[in-house]
Amino acid sequence: MANLKEIRNRISSIGSTMQITSAMKMVSAAKLKKAQNAIVQMRPYANKLTELLQNLSATLEPEDGGAFTQQKEVQKVLIVAITSNRGLCGGFNAAITKQIKTIIESRYAGKDVSIMSIGKKGNDLLAKTHKIYANHSAVYDDLTFDNVAMIAEDLMEQFLNGSFDRIELVYNKFKNAATQILTEEQLLPIVPPQREGNLTVDYIFEPSKNEIVKGLIPKSIKTQLYKAIRDSFAAEHGARMTAMHKATDNAKEIRDEL
């Protein structure tokens, strides 16, 4: 049976842990507010731009930019794993790596699958068992549209030159501080629009279709990737805030028992 001195030391140690977890919760709560505002403001624009591109892509010819819409026989796949650089956020990163392994084993069994990791935690876990094409974890040091656009440009170039037949994103979508939605999105080729009956969208192009498409397709792909990373960034802080809140409650319960 533990003596009083050992119990006092444990109480003191748990009290110190509570201070750390409580502080981390408050830091994540402050960062979450800023990250949440950024993704909530951006999401309607990104979704509308993607919808517009999908509708427009149905009318494209290969010479108009249809190379990005061309559905190829899938042999070489790139999965972009968007995780976090830091831990202590519950099952946030484990959910992504587990889902990617499931996708590879079921949907792309026998295919040549590579991973692009955005986030150190995902890179560390996936590099042990899968081929890593690139690691862009440093993007979180300065998360701007321009920095993400450079990653998107590389992805577009690799798709056009035939290095990959399909590029998919796997990330946690932010819903609220306590809820993250595991999301899969096809980045390239562009997903054709869902039609209801014979409904079609007719556009009047001004300036020419070629000029619009050359600007719209790259911008839409860059925006889609930026939105996914922003979503994941907000979801990460929500997951960490929730995890630290639970850790503080658990520590308090143990301290009270002692």
LINUR-V86548 format. One record per run of one state. SS is the DSSP state (H for helix, E for strand, - for the rest). FROM is the first residue (numbers start at 1). TO is the last residue. If there is no record, write none. Layout:
{{SS FROM TO} {SS FROM TO}}
This chain:
{{- 1 3} {H 4 57} {- 58 61} {H 62 64} {- 65 65} {H 66 68} {- 69 75} {E 76 82} {- 83 91} {H 92 106} {- 107 111} {E 112 118} {- 119 119} {H 120 126} {- 127 130} {E 131 135} {- 136 136} {H 137 142} {- 143 144} {H 145 160} {- 161 165} {E 166 176} {- 177 178} {E 179 188} {- 189 208} {H 209 257} {- 258 258}}
